[in-house]
Amino acid sequence: MSDSGVEWLDDDQQVAWRSYIRSSRALETVLDTELQSGAGMSLSEYELLSMLSEVPDRVLRMSTLADLIVQSRSRVTHTANRLAARGWVERRAAVGDGRGVELVLTDAGLDAVVIGARVHVTGVRRHLVDRLERSELIDLGATMAKVRVNL
């Protein structure tokens, strides 16, 4: 520990940290670009649509969506506004709770997420999954889950 009370990263830790932060940003950027050009949606839009597509009745509370995709509620609202303008989602009052708002994936939204899924999975496989040994990928997932739990 230094005089400042900060335990600085050693050289190996610094290299690992910089590799992680730069590669994660680059991966998100390329996946977003591919979705924009191949499916007409951003990565954050795809993530929201895909979460809705995976639940019964294709409906979730906006607050639940925000928690699932790790975005602020205001960002989810802005994303939902863009998707609603395209006819991919609809808002409605939460069943049994007049204060809450639910987001519903429309049939057109489901069609869009199916197209987006093909583009997204192809990119994830090409840029991440196929670059790692299976055990490395499993370890990466477990490692990041461990980080997430502590956040």
Secondary structure, DSSP 8 states (H G I E B T S, - for coil): --TTS-----HHHHHHHHHHHHHHHHHHHHHHHHHHHHHS--HHHHHHHHHHHTSGGGEEEHHHHHHHHT--HHHHHHHHHHHHHTTSEEEEEETTEEEEEEEEE-HHHHHHHHHHHHHHHHHHHHHTGGGS-HHHHHHHHHHHHHHHHT-
